[in-house]
Amino acid sequence: MFRHLRTLQQLSRRTLSSTAPRQLENKVPHNQKLFQEDNGVPVHLKGGATDALLYRATMALTVFGCGYVLYTLINAALPKKKD
């Protein structure tokens, strides 16, 4: 039992230590070069397929939302007749 607690204690110390087990690559210069490149692509689409997918999904939700708001406003302005 105490052996398991000691193992957990050592494991928690290792995960919270300040020394990194490996060095991370600095991607900022590469991204700066990619986004500042003048290739005719808008900045919001330079990230690739993911950015294009997010852009299209956002535009579709926006168009759907505007249409639904107009539909709701028309229904509120022109109530149905009671028989």
C-alpha positions as CSV (number, residue, x, y, z in Angstrom):
1,M,0.0,0.0,0.0
2,F,2.7,2.5,1.0
3,R,4.8,1.4,-2.0
4,H,1.9,2.5,-4.3
5,L,1.7,5.9,-2.5
6,R,5.4,6.4,-2.8
7,T,5.2,5.6,-6.6
8,L,2.4,8.0,-7.0
9,Q,4.3,10.7,-5.1
10,Q,7.4,10.2,-7.3
11,L,5.3,10.2,-10.5
12,S,3.6,13.5,-9.5
13,R,6.9,15.1,-8.8
14,R,8.2,14.1,-12.2
15,T,5.2,15.4,-14.1
16,L,5.3,18.7,-12.2
17,S,9.1,19.2,-12.5
18,S,10.5,22.2,-14.3
19,T,12.8,20.3,-16.6
20,A,11.3,19.4,-20.0
21,P,12.1,15.9,-21.2
22,R,12.4,17.2,-24.8
23,Q,12.8,20.5,-26.5
24,L,9.9,21.8,-28.5
25,E,10.4,23.2,-32.0
26,N,9.8,26.9,-32.4
27,K,7.1,27.1,-35.2
28,V,6.7,30.9,-35.1
29,P,9.2,31.8,-37.8
30,H,7.6,29.2,-40.2
31,N,4.1,30.5,-39.5
32,Q,5.2,34.1,-39.9
33,K,6.7,33.2,-43.3
34,L,3.5,31.3,-44.3
35,F,1.1,34.1,-43.3
36,Q,3.1,37.0,-44.6
37,E,3.6,35.4,-48.0
38,D,1.9,37.3,-50.8
39,N,0.2,34.6,-52.8
40,G,-3.3,36.0,-53.3
41,V,-4.9,33.8,-50.6
42,P,-6.8,35.7,-47.9
43,V,-5.2,35.5,-44.4
44,H,-8.2,33.7,-42.9
45,L,-7.7,30.8,-45.4
46,K,-3.9,30.5,-45.4
47,G,-4.0,27.8,-42.7
48,G,-5.1,25.1,-45.2
49,A,-8.1,22.9,-45.4
50,T,-9.0,23.2,-41.7
51,D,-9.3,27.0,-42.1
52,A,-11.4,26.6,-45.2
53,L,-13.7,24.1,-43.5
54,L,-14.1,26.4,-40.4
55,Y,-14.8,29.4,-42.7
56,R,-17.5,27.6,-44.7
57,A,-19.1,26.2,-41.6
58,T,-19.2,29.7,-40.1
59,M,-20.7,31.2,-43.2
60,A,-23.3,28.4,-43.4
61,L,-24.4,28.9,-39.8
62,T,-24.5,32.7,-40.3
63,V,-26.7,32.4,-43.4
64,F,-29.0,29.9,-41.7
65,G,-29.2,32.1,-38.6
66,C,-30.1,35.2,-40.6
67,G,-32.7,33.3,-42.6
68,Y,-34.2,31.9,-39.3
69,V,-34.3,35.4,-37.8
70,L,-36.1,36.7,-40.8
71,Y,-38.6,33.8,-40.8
72,T,-39.3,34.4,-37.1
73,L,-39.8,38.2,-37.6
74,I,-42.2,37.6,-40.4
75,N,-44.2,35.1,-38.4
76,A,-44.3,37.6,-35.5
77,A,-45.3,40.5,-37.7
78,L,-48.0,38.6,-39.6
79,P,-49.8,36.3,-37.1
80,K,-52.0,33.5,-38.4
81,K,-55.7,34.1,-38.5
82,K,-57.9,32.3,-35.9
83,D,-60.8,30.3,-37.4
